[in-house]
Amino acid sequence: MNMNRRIRMLEEQFFRLLMKGATLVILAFLVSIIYTIVHKGVRYMSLEMITKVPEGGFYIGKGGGILNAIAGTVYIAGGATMLGLMISIPIVLFLNLYLRKGSPTLNFIRTSLDVLFGIPSIVYGAFGFTLMVFLGLKTSLLAGIIVVTLLIIPILVRSMDEVMLLIPPDLKEALFALGATRWETAKILLRQASPGVFTAILLAFGRAAGDAACPLFTAGYTDSIPVSPDQPAATLPLAIFFQLSSPIEEVQGRAYAAALILTVVILLINVLIRLANRRLGRHSI
């Protein structure tokens, strides 16, 4: 017995050290990425970078900024997240309120969403581009929003679905027993799952804002800010890519500054979501 107990203690210590080591490795990568972005990009940050669009010769080191890419990223990521949320919530409610637990249809839908979750974004971009060519459409802000929406729907649905599964099934049964309709039950379940819903929104927005393949194929790129959905739009990931491809040090530095701006945008969204999450979480189980 003592020998078995020692073996179990050694196993516990080994896996504890393994978990700590894995955590330290991830933190080291995170710190390294943030240090590189800040170290190489902060000296190229300026008010002009975030308040002006590219001027003539911007990509060879002359004046201007990346306001076009900032606006395009907000338009595409924000529009795709809102559109994806409107589509994803009914799907999640259908899976959890209208389908029987363990049914073949339910398992098939969840498996399909898992497969879609893992498909690379360039495949979505190529699909959107093929569809646009078939329909005779040109690159535009609207096309970028639609294809990015397709990219993030599996993220939204599966993230919210997993949270719904954590809600005690007794709550749903009690609501039905009290005579609540499916719509009333859905509103209560969404309220209980609100922290997970906001987390899903954060994940989806981050994926949409950081994706380069879908906007490259569908939204195109422009040095101006789009004023209508049928105009092309720039994004920060593409601005970073195009500037890093330049051999000019000034332009490469601006790419790191753009990466720093994108990181700050994601950080601000993260903070806002967590604040809302904390307030709504007081009323959830």
C-alpha positions in Angstrom: 0.0 0.0 0.0 2.8 2.4 0.9 4.6 1.6 -2.4 1.4 2.3 -4.4 0.9 5.5 -2.5 4.4 6.7 -3.3 4.0 5.8 -6.9 0.8 7.9 -7.1 2.5 10.8 -5.3 5.4 10.6 -7.8 2.9 10.5 -10.7 1.1 13.6 -9.3 4.3 15.5 -8.9 5.5 14.6 -12.4 2.3 15.8 -14.0 2.2 18.9 -11.9 5.7 19.8 -13.0 4.7 19.0 -16.6 1.7 21.3 -16.4 3.8 24.1 -14.9 6.5 23.6 -17.6 3.9 23.8 -20.3 2.4 27.0 -18.8 5.9 28.6 -18.6 6.6 27.7 -22.2 3.3 29.3 -23.4 4.0 32.4 -21.2 7.5 32.6 -22.6 6.1 32.6 -26.2 3.6 35.2 -25.3 6.1 37.5 -23.7 8.5 37.0 -26.6 5.8 37.9 -29.2 4.7 41.0 -27.2 8.3 42.1 -26.6 9.2 41.8 -30.3 6.1 43.8 -31.4 6.7 46.5 -28.8 10.4 46.7 -29.2 10.3 47.0 -33.0 7.1 48.9 -33.4 6.8 51.4 -30.6 9.4 53.8 -32.1 7.4 54.0 -35.3 4.1 54.7 -33.6 2.8 58.2 -34.1 -0.4 60.1 -34.2 -0.1 60.2 -38.0 -0.1 56.4 -38.1 -3.6 56.1 -36.7 -5.2 59.3 -38.0 -4.2 59.3 -41.7 -4.6 57.1 -44.7 -1.5 56.1 -46.8 -0.1 58.9 -48.9 1.8 58.6 -52.2 4.9 56.6 -51.6 3.8 55.3 -48.2 5.0 51.8 -49.0 8.5 53.0 -49.8 8.9 55.0 -46.6 7.0 58.3 -47.2 4.2 59.9 -45.2 0.8 58.7 -44.2 -0.8 56.1 -41.9 -2.9 53.0 -41.7 -6.3 54.5 -40.7 -7.7 52.7 -43.8 -6.6 49.3 -42.4 -7.9 50.1 -38.9 -11.3 51.2 -40.2 -11.5 48.2 -42.5 -10.6 45.8 -39.7 -13.3 47.2 -37.4 -15.9 47.1 -40.3 -15.2 43.5 -41.3 -14.6 42.0 -37.9 -17.4 43.9 -36.2 -19.9 43.3 -39.1 -19.0 39.6 -39.3 -19.3 39.1 -35.5 -22.7 40.7 -35.4 -24.0 38.9 -38.4 -22.5 35.6 -37.2 -24.1 36.1 -33.8 -27.5 36.6 -35.3 -27.1 33.3 -37.2 -25.4 31.3 -34.4 -27.8 32.0 -31.5 -30.8 30.4 -33.3 -28.6 27.4 -34.2 -27.5 26.9 -30.6 -31.0 27.2 -29.3 -32.2 24.7 -31.9 -29.5 22.2 -30.8 -30.3 22.5 -27.1 -34.1 23.0 -27.1 -35.5 21.2 -30.1 -33.2 18.2 -30.6 -33.1 15.2 -28.3 -29.9 14.6 -26.4 -27.8 12.0 -28.2 -29.9 12.0 -31.4 -28.1 11.2 -34.7 -29.1 14.6 -36.1 -27.6 16.5 -33.1 -24.3 14.5 -33.3 -24.1 15.0 -37.0 -24.5 18.8 -36.7 -21.9 19.1 -33.9 -19.5 16.9 -35.8 -20.0 19.0 -39.0 -19.4 22.2 -37.0 -16.2 20.7 -35.5 -15.0 19.9 -39.1 -15.8 23.5 -40.2 -14.0 24.8 -37.2 -10.8 23.2 -38.3 -10.9 24.2 -42.0 -8.1 26.7 -42.7 -9.3 30.3 -43.5 -7.7 30.3 -46.9 -10.2 27.6 -47.9 -13.0 29.9 -46.9 -11.4 32.7 -48.8 -10.9 30.5 -51.9 -14.5 29.4 -51.7 -15.7 33.0 -51.4 -13.5 34.1 -54.3 -14.8 31.2 -56.5 -18.4 32.1 -55.7 -17.7 35.8 -56.5 -16.2 34.9 -59.9 -19.2 32.7 -60.6 -21.7 35.5 -59.7 -19.6 38.2 -61.5 -19.0 40.1 -58.2 -15.9 42.2 -57.4 -14.0 42.4 -54.1 -15.9 44.5 -51.6 -16.4 45.2 -47.9 -19.7 43.3 -48.0 -18.1 40.2 -49.6 -15.4 40.2 -46.9 -18.0 40.4 -44.1 -20.0 37.5 -45.5 -17.1 35.2 -46.0 -15.5 36.1 -42.6 -19.0 35.4 -41.1 -18.9 31.9 -42.5 -15.4 31.5 -41.0 -16.5 32.4 -37.4 -19.9 30.8 -37.3 -18.5 27.4 -36.2 -16.5 29.2 -33.5 -19.5 31.0 -32.2 -21.9 28.0 -32.3 -19.5 25.4 -30.8 -18.3 27.8 -28.0 -21.9 28.8 -27.0 -23.0 25.2 -27.4 -20.4 23.9 -24.9 -21.5 26.6 -22.4 -25.2 25.6 -22.8 -24.2 22.0 -22.0 -22.8 23.2 -18.6 -26.2 24.5 -17.6 -28.0 22.0 -15.3 -30.6 20.1 -17.3 -32.9 20.4 -14.3 -33.3 24.1 -15.0 -34.8 23.5 -18.4 -37.1 20.7 -17.1 -38.2 22.9 -14.2 -39.1 25.8 -16.7 -41.1 23.4 -18.9 -42.8 22.0 -15.8 -43.8 25.5 -14.7 -45.4 26.1 -18.1 -42.7 28.2 -19.8 -42.7 28.3 -23.5 -39.6 27.4 -25.6 -39.0 31.1 -26.3 -39.2 32.0 -22.6 -36.9 29.1 -21.8 -34.5 30.2 -24.5 -34.3 33.7 -23.0 -33.5 32.3 -19.5 -30.9 29.9 -20.9 -29.2 32.7 -22.8 -29.1 34.7 -19.6 -27.5 31.9 -17.7 -25.0 31.3 -20.5 -24.2 35.0 -21.0 -20.6 34.8 -19.8 -19.9 32.0 -22.3 -21.7 34.0 -25.0 -19.4 37.0 -24.5 -16.4 34.8 -24.5 -17.5 33.3 -27.8 -17.9 36.9 -29.2 -14.4 37.7 -28.1 -12.9 34.6 -29.8 -14.9 35.2 -33.0 -13.9 38.9 -33.1 -10.3 38.1 -32.5 -10.3 35.4 -35.3 -12.1 37.8 -37.7 -9.7 40.7 -36.9 -6.6 38.6 -37.3 -7.5 36.7 -40.4 -5.7 37.7 -43.6 -6.8 35.0 -46.2 -10.5 35.7 -46.3 -10.2 39.5 -46.8 -7.4 39.1 -49.3 -9.6 37.0 -51.6 -12.9 38.8 -51.0 -12.4 42.3 -49.6 -9.3 43.2 -51.6 -7.2 46.1 -50.4 -7.4 49.9 -50.8 -5.6 53.0 -49.4 -8.9 54.7 -48.7 -11.7 54.1 -46.1 -14.7 52.4 -47.7 -17.9 54.5 -47.5 -20.2 51.9 -49.0 -20.4 48.0 -48.8 -19.6 47.6 -52.5 -16.1 49.2 -52.1 -12.9 47.3 -51.3 -11.5 47.5 -47.8 -8.1 47.1 -46.2 -7.3 45.2 -43.0 -4.5 45.4 -40.5 -3.2 41.8 -41.2 -2.9 42.6 -44.9 -1.3 46.0 -44.1 1.2 44.1 -41.9 1.9 41.5 -44.6 2.4 44.1 -47.4 4.7 46.3 -45.3 6.8 43.3 -44.0 7.4 42.3 -47.6 9.2 45.6 -48.2 13.0 45.7 -48.0 12.9 49.2 -46.5 13.5 49.3 -42.8 11.1 52.2 -42.2 8.2 50.3 -43.8 9.0 47.1 -41.9 9.0 49.1 -38.7 5.5 50.4 -39.6 4.4 46.8 -40.0 5.4 46.1 -36.4 3.6 49.3 -35.3 0.5 48.0 -37.1 0.8 44.7 -35.3 1.0 46.6 -32.0 -2.2 48.5 -32.9 -4.0 45.2 -33.8 -2.8 43.8 -30.4 -4.1 46.8 -28.5 -7.5 46.6 -30.3 -7.9 42.9 -29.4 -6.8 43.7 -25.8 -9.4 46.5 -25.5 -12.1 44.2 -26.8 -11.0 41.6 -24.3 -11.2 44.0 -21.4 -14.6 45.3 -22.4 -16.0 41.7 -22.8 -14.6 40.7 -19.4 -16.2 43.7 -17.7 -19.5 42.9 -19.3 -19.0 39.2 -18.5 -18.4 40.1 -14.8 -21.6 42.2 -14.6 -23.8 39.6 -16.3 -22.1 36.7 -14.5 -23.6 37.7 -11.2 -27.0 36.6 -12.5 -25.9 33.3 -13.9 -25.4 29.9 -12.4 
